[in-house]
C-alpha cells in the first residue's frame, strides 16, 4: 500500500513538472527591437520599457473630425467688401472638436473648481463672464444680465460674455481635469488623497498635466501604479510617462482653418467614403456647400419631404425685428441662444456650427493671412516659447502651471524652419513687411485682434457661412460670441481601427509580371 502511495505521489510530481515546463514553453517572449535586437520590458534585457501600442482615446465631449483638403474662404459674394477671406485651397490634419458649444453649466463647473481650490476671489473674478454684454441703451435686457448665466433653465445654453483669454484658460483647465480623472479611473493616482491635497495646498499644489509629466507635481500613488515598475530594478514610479499612452493632449481653441473645415462637414457630401479597412473610399465631393448642413447645401430650411420640411436649420435673425418669427409658428423657436444640442448636426455630428452663437477661434486676425499663410494647418498666432529653466529646473507659477519664457530671435536665428520667436505679426505688421496697423487711429486691427466665426442668434444669414470671418479684441466679450474646444489627433488620420498609408498584400506585389 505504501509503495502504491509513493508511485501516486511520484506521478503527481511528474505531471506538475510537465505543466511547469509546458508553461515556460508557451510563455510569450518579450518584444524585440528591430533596430538593435535588444528586448523590451525584459528583466534580462536593457530595461527599456515600451508600452503596448495604443490608439488615442476620444476625450469627453469631443467627436472625431477626419481631415482633408478644402477651399477655405468666401463661397458667397463679398457683399461687405472686406476682401479678407479670398478662397484658397488648404489641408487640415485630422483632429477632435467639441460636439457642442461650451455651456453655462460647464463654465460654472470651472468657476466652482477655481473657487474651491484657490479660495481667492481675485482669481475667480478674472474668469467670470461679463454678463453686462446683454445691456443696450435702447433695449430691456436686464433679466439676461442677472439670470442667463446662473438660472438652471439656461444650464445647457452656450456661455457668452467670455473673452478670448478666458476661453483659452478654460481649455487649459479642462485638459488638466480630464487627464487628472483618467489617472484616478486607471488607479494610477489616489483620488481621495489627491483631492484632499488640492484643498490644503493653497491653490498651487493642484494637478497640472505638464507639471506631472516633468516630475514637478508628485501625485499620490494609486493601487495600479505598481503595474509600471521598472523590469530590472523593480522600482515603482511615482508618476507615469506620456509614452504610456494614457495622458491625452491638451484641450485648446480650434484654429480658424480647423473650425471652418469642421463646420462644412464635407464628408457628408462624399457619396462613397471609406467605411472599413477592406473597402477603399473615393476622393469625391458632390457639392460645394454654403452652409454647414448636408441635406440642403444652399438653403436655410430643411428641404426633405417629411415633417421637418421647411424648418429652419439654425438659430439666426431672419430680418430686421424678426428674431424668431410669428406666434403660433415660431420659425427657429429661440429668441436668444438656444440649447447647445438643438438644431440639426452637420456631417461630422457637430451642433450649431452656424447660428446660436459665433465662436472664438485661436487665430490672430489679419485681412490677408488666408492667402499669405501656409497651405497645411494654416494658423496665425504663434509666439514660440520654451520651459523656463532659469533656476536650473522647471518651476510652477501661482496657479500651478509650468512657467514658460518667450524665445528670442537670437536663439532661433540659425534655424532653417523659423527665425522669429514672435510670429504673430510675421510678414504682416513686422519690420519685414512694411505694413503698420495704427490701432485706434487708422484701423481696429492689432496683435490682440482674434477671429470669431459662425454667425449668431442675432446675425443675418450672410454670417452663417463658415467662410465668413470677423474679429474682436481678445479681452472683450459679447452676448453673441461663445466657444468650443478642440484637440490634436495623433496617429491614423482616418481614426481608431484604421491604418496610416496604403498597404498591399505581399503576394500581390510579388505577382507582378517581369520582363
C-alpha positions, 0 to 999 in steps of 0.5 A: 500500500505504501509503495502504491502511495509513493508511485501516486505521489511520484506521478503527481510530481511528474505531471506538475513538472510537465505543466511547469515546463509546458508553461515556460514553453508557451510563455510569450517572449518579450518584444524585440527591437528591430533596430538593435535586437535588444528586448523590451520590458525584459528583466534580462534585457536593457530595461527599456520599457515600451508600452503596448501600442495604443490608439488615442482615446476620444476625450469627453465631449469631443467627436472625431473630425477626419481631415482633408483638403478644402477651399477655405474662404468666401463661397458667397459674394463679398457683399461687405467688401472686406476682401479678407477671406479670398478662397484658397485651397488648404489641408487640415490634419485630422483632429477632435472638436467639441460636439457642442458649444461650451455651456453655462453649466460647464463654465460654472463647473470651472468657476466652482473648481477655481473657487474651491481650490484657490479660495481667492476671489481675485482669481475667480473674478478674472474668469467670470463672464461679463454678463453686462454684454446683454445691456443696450441703451435702447433695449430691456435686457436686464433679466439676461444680465442677472439670470442667463448665466446662473438660472438652471433653465439656461444650464445647457445654453452656450456661455457668452460674455467670455473673452478670448483669454478666458476661453483659452484658460478654460481649455487649459483647465479642462485638459488638466481635469480630464487627464487628472480623472483618467489617472484616478479611473486607471488607479494610477493616482489616489483620488481621495488623497489627491483631492484632499491635497488640492484643498490644503495646498493653497491653490498651487499644489493642484494637478497640472498635466505638464507639471506631472509629466516633468516630475514637478507635481508628485501625485499620490500613488494609486493601487495600479501604479505598481503595474509600471515598475521598472523590469530590472530594478523593480522600482515603482514610479511615482508618476507615469510617462506620456509614452504610456499612452494614457495622458491625452493632449491638451484641450485648446481653441480650434484654429480658424482653418480647423473650425471652418473645415469642421463646420462644412462637414464635407464628408457628408457630401462624399457619396462613397467614403471609406467605411472599413479597412477592406473597402477603399473610399473615393476622393469625391465631393458632390457639392460645394456647400454654403452652409454647414448642413448636408441635406440642403447645401444652399438653403436655410430650411430643411428641404426633405419631404417629411415633417421637418420640411421647411424648418429652419436649420439654425438659430439666426435673425431672419430680418430686421425685428424678426428674431424668431418669427410669428406666434403660433409658428415660431420659425427657429423657436429661440429668441436668444441662444438656444440649447447647445444640442438643438438644431440639426448636426452637420456631417461630422455630428457637430451642433450649431456650427452656424447660428446660436452663437459665433465662436472664438477661434485661436487665430490672430486676425489679419485681412490677408493671412488666408492667402499669405499663410501656409497651405497645411494647418494654416494658423496665425498666432504663434509666439514660440516659447520654451520651459523656463529653466532659469533656476536650473529646473522647471518651476510652477507659477501661482496657479500651478502651471509650468512657467514658460519664457518667450524665445528670442530671435537670437536663439532661433536665428540659425534655424532653417524652419523659423527665425522669429520667436514672435510670429504673430505679426510675421510678414504682416505688421513686422519690420519685414513687411512694411505694413503698420496697423495704427490701432485706434487711429487708422484701423481696429486691427492689432496683435490682440485682434482674434477671429470669431466665426459662425454667425449668431442668434442675432446675425443675418444669414450672410454670417452663417457661412463658415467662410465668413470671418470677423474679429474682436479684441481678445479681452472683450466679450459679447452676448453673441460670441461663445466657444468650443474646444478642440484637440490634436489627433495623433496617429491614423488620420482616418481614426481608431481601427484604421491604418496610416498609408496604403498597404498591399498584400505581399503576394500581390506585389510579388505577382507582378509580371517581369520582363 
